[in-house]
Amino acid sequence: DRMPMFMVERQFADKFDPDDETLQLVDQYHLDHDIRWLTSFLSADQKRTYCLYECADIEVLRQHAMDLGVPADAITEVSEFER
């Protein structure tokens, strides 16, 4: 039984280029809050990210953005489809 999947779109004022320490803090936050990061995509201008997560519900990701001080411009529940 899989947890719901969500796509989070984030718009940044400047290019998104986190350092290793920031990424470690994010990884620890995920562990502490039962969030499973699946993958991320970066726009060509490096100002938008599209991140795919599994977690219990959308509120967990809203809190995630607030706690980490990052935008969450759109959070959409998604599912995989088979062709």
HELIX and SHEET records of a PDB file:
HELIX    1   1 ASP A   20  ASP A   32  1                                  13    
HELIX    2   2 ILE A   58  LEU A   68  1                                  11    
SHEET    1   A 4 ARG A  36  LEU A  42  0                                        
SHEET    2   A 4 ARG A  48  GLU A  54 -1                                        
SHEET    3   A 4 MET A   5  GLN A  11 -1                                        
SHEET    4   A 4 ALA A  74  VAL A  78 -1                                        
END                                                                             
